């Protein structure tokens, strides 16, 4: 919602003299809105469970981390190059607030990613131990003679 609000604020600006900062902020807020919205839809409808080949925790971590970084850069650039109109100031404020919320979400995503990677590694090691144990189990068959006897 904050990315949408920042995008709406930036779209209300009618004139700009150096427009590069404004265009970059517009790109960042729109991209964050679209990608985060798509991931939110996937997670809300449990569609991510149908594609187990993708590490969704890592995908969420990368999305929130990149959104945090780019919102920071875009907000700093827009703050330095704005004309102090109400819409530009509001966009900068919502950009920094969105950056802060994405940073908190990145911290949460790191925790989820670490937890899932620990569970996956323990699951792989237990599968390995089970496979080794099963391969060592010998079925006693009296019809087969041992060669060393």
Secondary structure, 3 states (H helix, E strand, C coil): CHHHHHHHHHHCCCCCCCCHHHHHHHHHHHHHHHHHHHHHHHHHCCHHHHCCCCCHHHHHHHHHHHHHHHHHHHHHHHHHHCCCCHHHHHHHHHHHHHHHHHHHHHHHHHHHHHHHHHHHHHHHHHHHHHHHHHHHCCCCCCCCCCCCC
